[in-house]
Amino acid sequence: MVRENAGPGLTLRWILATLHLLGMAMSVASILARARALRGTLDGAGVRRVLAADNMWGISFLVMLSTGLWRALGSLEKGTDYYLSQPTFHAKMGLLALILILEVWPMITLIRWRVSLGRGQSVDAARAPAFARISSIQAVLIVLMIFAATAMARGIGF
């Protein structure tokens, strides 16, 4: 059975929605991997595990963000007016803002770790337990974003 609205637009919307949800799932997995690595032994291999997980977190976040922006601001989905009128969308964006605020300190520190390693220096891992806690909180916030996204897709508002 072929739907009336089948075609390139429908396929692109489906692919973007899929990539958006996969980006969210990858974000949860990678931020939890970063938290786990930060709780581990932070010798040379341990620091590399932290930075590899952080790289995956960054990539998955960019997938989640770019596909979400395309869906919300592009003319492919329900339209910007629809999203901006939805309280669930505002809740989702509030969670995203909180994730970004929480990310500032770990991001700056992990950039410094990369610079130190590039210079052949050791890293100061004293804040690793705090970053592990922040990462765990961010994972919960992403899961809440997934709940908001699926609620919004089904017309459920808060």
Secondary structure, 3 states (H helix, E strand, C coil): CCCCCCCHHHHHHHHHHHHHHHHHHHHHHHHHHHHHHHHCCCCHHHHHHHHHHHHHHHHHHHHHHHHHHHHHHCCCCCCHHHHHCCHHHHHHHHHHHHHHHHHHHHHHHHHHHHHHHHCCCCCCCCCHHHHHHHHHHHHHHHHHHHHHHHHHHCCCCC
